[in-house]
Amino acid sequence: MNADVPCGPEEACDWAMEHLQAFLHGELTEDQADAFRRHLAACESCLDEADLEAAVSRALQRCNMTVRASSTLRMRIVRLHVES
């Protein structure tokens, strides 16, 4: 693992869970992502948690509907911003 990823098993699991969302959203460096993948390959508990979080994330993305404010509300917000 690289310098910013702990080496001990418990610390590595803590690090992996702290960085799980960043991994799922592609926000880790390439080295960190590689270390994360290596940890998941060796740790069934973290792999199960990552699989669950990934499934929840995919479900939320499918449910995410773009909601647009009405033109009246948008104009009111613009006026409030301009007046302040």
C-alpha positions as a printed Julia matrix, in Angstrom:
84×3 Matrix{Float64}:
   0.0    0.0     0.0
   1.15   3.56   -0.44
   2.26   5.94    2.28
  -1.14   7.43    3.1
  -2.88   4.04    3.41
  -2.38   2.32    6.8
  -0.71  -1.07    6.82
  -2.37  -2.76    9.84
  -5.47  -4.82    9.07
  -7.84  -2.88   11.33
  -6.45   0.48   10.25
  -6.67  -0.55    6.6
 -10.36  -1.44    7.05
 -10.98   1.9     8.78
  -9.21   3.71    5.94
 -11.17   1.79    3.31
 -14.53   2.59    4.92
 -13.59   6.26    5.35
 -12.75   6.44    1.64
 -15.53   4.21    0.29
 -17.7    7.02   -1.08
 -14.69   8.77   -2.6
 -13.78   5.49   -4.32
 -17.32   4.96   -5.61
 -17.37   8.47   -7.04
 -13.92   8.26   -8.63
 -12.4   10.84   -6.27
  -9.32   8.89   -5.15
  -5.92   9.2    -6.75
  -4.92   6.27   -8.95
  -2.57   5.0    -6.22
  -5.28   5.26   -3.57
  -7.82   3.53   -5.82
  -5.36   0.71   -6.49
  -4.71   0.33   -2.75
  -8.46   0.34   -2.13
  -9.0   -2.41   -4.72
  -6.17  -4.49   -3.25
  -7.73  -4.16    0.19
 -11.15  -5.24   -1.11
  -9.56  -8.24   -2.83
  -8.14  -9.34    0.53
 -10.98  -8.33    2.89
 -14.37  -9.98    2.46
 -16.0   -7.77    5.09
 -15.02  -4.54    3.34
 -15.9   -6.04   -0.04
 -19.41  -6.83    1.23
 -19.8   -3.29    2.56
 -18.5   -1.79   -0.69
 -20.91  -3.95   -2.72
 -23.83  -2.82   -0.56
 -22.88   0.87   -0.82
 -22.38   0.57   -4.58
 -25.84  -1.0    -4.95
 -27.43   1.77   -2.87
 -25.59   4.4    -4.9
 -26.8    2.87   -8.18
 -30.38   2.72   -6.88
 -30.25   6.36   -5.82
 -28.91   7.38   -9.22
 -31.78   5.57  -10.94
 -34.3    7.31   -8.66
 -32.74  10.74   -9.04
 -35.16  12.81  -11.03
 -34.27  16.29  -12.11
 -36.67  18.7   -10.47
 -36.91  22.15  -11.88
 -38.35  25.13  -10.05
 -41.2   26.91  -11.77
 -40.35  30.03  -13.75
 -42.29  32.11  -11.19
 -40.17  30.78   -8.32
 -36.94  31.28  -10.28
 -37.88  34.92  -10.99
 -38.7   35.53   -7.31
 -35.31  34.15   -6.32
 -33.54  36.33   -8.89
 -35.4   39.43   -7.62
 -34.48  38.6    -4.02
 -30.85  38.19   -4.99
 -30.78  41.43   -6.97
 -32.5   43.41   -4.21
 -30.14  42.25   -1.46
